[in-house]
Amino acid sequence: MPPAIALVKGWNLVPAVSISGATSMDADLYFTGLTWTRGYGFNTSTDAFVSFISDTTNDAETNIAIGKGYWIFLTKAGDLVP
């Protein structure tokens, strides 16, 4: 069973990990169960931060890379279960 990571309301720096061996995952799927609005990752190819938002309609796919870290903003505390 994967460990749960306790997150607070506000900004949190979180790892993107997978026990299934996936190399990327949809952000909304990865952050399921959390009330989040925005995230940031860093693109080392362009030396720039990349922004993504929570898409509750699931009409757009925003993938996060497993093995990277991301800043996400939560509107209430919750637990991330990778």
Secondary structure as UniProt FT lines:
FT   STRAND          5..7
FT   STRAND          10..15
FT   STRAND          24..26
FT   HELIX           27..30
FT   TURN            31..33
FT   STRAND          36..43
FT   TURN            44..47
FT   STRAND          48..53
FT   TURN            56..57
FT   STRAND          63..65
FT   TURN            66..67
FT   STRAND          69..74
FT   STRAND          78..80
//
